[in-house]
Amino acid sequence: MNVDNTIAVEVAYALPERQAILDVEVPQGTTALEAARLSGIAVKFEGIDLDNAKLGIFGKAVSPQQVLKSGDRVEIYRPLVADPKEVRKARAARVKERKAREQAAQSPSASSSSSVPDSTSGGDTSAEESEGR
């Protein structure tokens, strides 16, 4: 039922436990935000704040005022729970800490089984290491 002055688009929203992709006929010149409102998706998912939600078309972020073309899929993105930059920093710190612990755990056993003196300490460290255990 595509009349000359309307276009067919989709509006999508997803939660971890459910999702919806709604087919909507909208007037030509409709923006991403207007299509989201016209779809009625906010009624299906409690808590969507369309006025402040980030929107995209096929995975690419767009302005809410982006004019749609026939076949576009408007995606409504949920707010982030955690800052990805901070999550990456924390993960890197944990990996660094784990590697340091693993090296520290391997270092004494490698020195005691080796007959080569530790060059950084300037001599035999076997007595110091056995006392530290």
N, C-alpha and C positions, 0 to 999 in steps of 0.2 A: 504494500500500500504506500509506495514511495511517490508522493506527489511532487511536482517540480520544485516546490519551494521548501521541501523538507529533506533531511538526510537521516540515514540510519547510523547510529553510533551505539557503543556499549559503555556501560558504567560498571566498574568493578571495585569491590572492597573485600578484604579478607581478614579474618581473625585466625588464630592458630587452630581453632576447632571447627570453623566453618567459613564459607566464602559465598559470594554472589556475583554473578555477571548478568546484568540486566540489559536487554535490548530496548532501545529507546528511539523513537522518531522525533527529531527536533527540527525547528525551523533553521534554514540556512543562516549562517552568521551567529549561531549559538556558541557561547563560550564554554570552556571546560566546567567552570563553576555552575553556570546555568544548567548544563546537561546533568550534572550531579544532582542539583536541586529538583529538576524535572523528573528524574528517574524515580524519586521516592525512596531511594536507598536509605536515607536517614531514618525512615520509619521502621525498616527491617533490622537495623543495627542501632541499638540504643547507645548514645554517647558520641556519635559522629558529630564533630564540629566542622561542618562544611566551610564556614567562613574562615577558619584558621587552618584547615587541613592542607597538607602539601598534595599537589596533584601532578599526575604524569600522563603521558600518552605512550603506550607500548614501552614502558620502562624508562622513559626519558622525562625528567622533571620539566614541567611547563608552568607558565604563569596561569593563575585562575582565569585571566582574561584572554587566554589563547583561543582563537576562533577554530572551531572544529571542521574537519573534512569528513565526507562520507566514509564510513568504515573505521573511524578512529575508536580506540578503546580508552576511555578516561579511567585512570586508576586513582583511587583515593588512598593515600598512604597514612598509616598510623604513626603517631609520634614515637620517637625512639625511647626505649626504656633506659638505655645506657649510652653514654657518649662513646662511639666506636674508637676514637683516638685514645681515650682513657683505658678502654678495655685492652687495646693493643699494648699500651705501655705496661699495664699490670701483667699481661701474659708474658711479655719480654722479660720483665723483672723476675717473674717466677722461674722462667727457663734459665736465666743467668744464675739465679740462686741455686737451682738444682744442679747445674753443671759445676758450680763452685764446690758444692757439697760432694759431688761424685769425684772431682779431682782431689779434694782433701782426703776422701776415704781411700782413694787409690794410691796416693802419694806415700804414706808410711809403709804400706805393704810392698810397694815397688822398691823402696830404698833398702829395706831390711833384707830382701832377697837378692839384691844386687851387690856385687863385690866392688863396684866402682864408687869411690867416695863422692858425696854431693859437692859439686864445684862451687855452689853458691854459699855454702857455710864455711868453706875453707878447710874441711877435714872430715874426720870420721864422726858420724852422728848416731851410730848404732846405740850407744849408751844412753843418749838423750831420748831416743825414740822408745827404747824399752822401758824407761822410767815413765814416759808419758802414757803408756798403755794401761 
